[in-house]
């Protein structure tokens, strides 16, 4: 065989490997889509579940919250375990568990069974989520290609979050509530053999024993912290025992986990990564971006339904431009990152989002479709630009051997940011809303106190009062909500500008490492063969 022929064969094999990388990306995106959809698909099915299974208030809360709570608390455990025993192995186990748990949830006959199934779904999700990013980090060693892959990955995440409620609504119109879980099973039956066939296995460092105690400390600490934050976001009293105790226990365990990792020769998570400005800054930017996104989406949904009177379906359709803009930002992000660099990308994303938030302060008691469309498009594009560039910088700073742990840290930051956003912005909203209901003419004091809890409760109390007092209370609640919305948006804008300042610590340019192995040119290959 001539040297030219050998080089051509090498090029064909390299092209085939490149094609396989993109096939791997498709498989990973399907995995992510499944997890993202399942996080939101149940929301529209809650009334049907309540009517069928008759759960109590606490049981209903756990049915909704168990999945994200368990998933967030186990991300570090399974992310680092994947580095140890194999990322593909953990991913495939997550597929299998996700499918089994979906079947159990679909045919649950009691609230307890459904809660247990949702917990198993959370375990499966915690196996799948960090594995997708860590495998992506492995199969795309070139930063330019990896940036494009992360852009596609993040666009799929945005699609999944939006598709969940729409898919759930469609299934509920034609089938029973269990169908929102059954949709997972065909995807798992396809993903499991395809993933086993196509996904490459990879591991990180295997020096020393895996820190089982540290993994359990991290899981329990995150469980307590996320549970406490969720209770705060749900409007529970800040000094309630069921809020304070999980927060304190979670904080103590997480501090103990950090101290333990610093003392160990072979830590579960290399905390030295946080000493790198780009890594720690990226993680902080993810938290701030999610804090703004989830809190604003929740408040925007309430505004559209309770102030403008839109149906849940029309509300979902009004929020779709935000998702489409996020998809566009993810797909365009790789080229923009190469041109402008992480620092300017993240700063631009935060500033654009802050501008969108300030623009949305023009929202009032009456519908302005053009204003909402413009604001949501800018909001989605800005936030996704920030998240994409922050994730890419974080993964690039993490050593390939610790990709699972780094991915788990990023996903945990994502979940914590979402929980803190609901708690913080919800508290700001309530603080600005309640004073407007303190003294409504003609409304008794006890009715005013009940109405000050939320605008939904205010409408219920107004309906019970009826007459001019009910109309006055309803009008006051609507005006107070709009005022609270404006205050919350301004606070969000301040946090986003803080994120823009934080992003100044990121690298100015996107440093792309050279390929580890370069194919020889045909003539060079022929000369080397002749000389040999």
C-alpha positions, 0 to 999 in steps of 0.5 A: 500500500502506498503512503498516499493510500495510507493517508487517505485511509487515515483520513477516512477513519478520522472522518468516520470518527468525527461523524460518530461524535455527532451521532453520540451528541444526538444520543446524549441530547435525546437523554437530556430531552427526556430528563428536561421534559420529565421535570415539567410534564407533571405540572399540568397533570396535578389536578388529574392526579389529585382527583384520582389518587386523592393525596393530602396537601403534604403528599401532593407537595412531595409528588411534585417536588420529589423528582427535582429534590432527589435529582439535585441531591444526587448529582455529585454522587453519580457524577463522581461515581461515573468518573470512577466506574465509567460514565457510559455505565452510569448513563445506561443504568440511569436509562434502565432505572428511568424506564422502570420508574416511569412504568411504576409511576404511570400505574401508581394506585396510591400517592405513596407509590407515586412519590416513590416512583418520582424518587426513583425517577430523580435517581435516574435523572441524577445518573443521566444529567452529569453523564451527558455533559461528561461524555460530551467533554470526552468525545469533543476534545477540540474546544471549537467543536465542543462549543458547538456541541454544548450550544446544541445541548443547551438548545435541547435543554430549553426545548425540553423545559418548554415541551413538558407542559405542552406535551402533558396537556396534549396527553391529558386531553386524550389519555389518563394522567399516567400517560405523561410517564408512559411516554418515557418508556419507548424512548428508553427502550430505544436509547438503552441499546443505541447508547450501549452500541454507540456511546464510548466508555470513559473514566477519570482518575482511579487513584485511591478508594472512592470516598463513599462517606463524602458522597453520602455527606454531599447527597444528604447536605444538598438534600437538606439545603435544596429542601429548605430553599424549596420550602422558602420558595413555597411561601413557608415561614422562614423560622419554621422548624421544617424549614430551618432544620433542613437548611442548618443540617444541609449547611453543616453537612456541606461544610463538613464535606468541603473540609473532608475533601480538602484533607483527603489525598484522593478527594471525591471532588477536586476543590482546587478547580474553584481556585481557577477564576474561570471555573468558579466564576462560571459556576457563579454565573450559572447560579445567577442566571438560573436565579433570574430565569426561574423566578421571572418565569414563575412570576410571568406565568402568574401575571399572564394568568391572574392579571391578564386572565389568560388560560394555562394553554395561552400562557404557555404559548405566550412564553414560547418565544422565550424558548425559541430565542433560547434555542437560537442563542444556543445554536449561534453561541459557538460561533459568537464565542469564538469571535467575542470570547467568554468574558464578552459573551457572558457580560453581553448575555447578562446585560441584555437580560437586564435590559429585557427585565427593565423593559418588562417593568412597563407591563401593567394591568392591560395586555401589551402583546408586543411588549411581552413578545419583545421582552421575552425574546430578549430575556430568552436570548440573553439568558441562554447566551449567558448559560451557554458561555458559562457552561462551556468555560466551566467544562473547558477549565475542568480536567478531562479526568474530572469531567463527571464531577465538574458536570455535576457541580454545574448541574447542581449550581443550575438546580440551586440557582433555580431553587434560590431564585424562586425563594428570593424573588418570591420573597421580594414579590410578597414583601412588595405585594402585601402592603397594598392589601393592608387597608382596602375600604369595605374589606374586613381585616381578617379578609385583608390578611388572607388576601395578602398571602397571594393574589390567588387567595385574594381573588378567592376572598374577593369572590366570597365577599362579593359586591363592591367590597369584593370588586375593590379587593380584586382591584387592589390585589391586581394593582398590588401584584403589578407593583410587586412585579415591578419591584421584583423585576428591578431587583432581578435587573440588579442581580443580573448586572452583578452577574455582568460584573462577575463575568469580568473575571472570565478569560477575554479570548477563547483559547482553543488547544491544538489537536493532540494528533494531526494526520500527516499530509499525503506527501509527507506520509509517502516520504516517511514510508520511503525513508523507513 
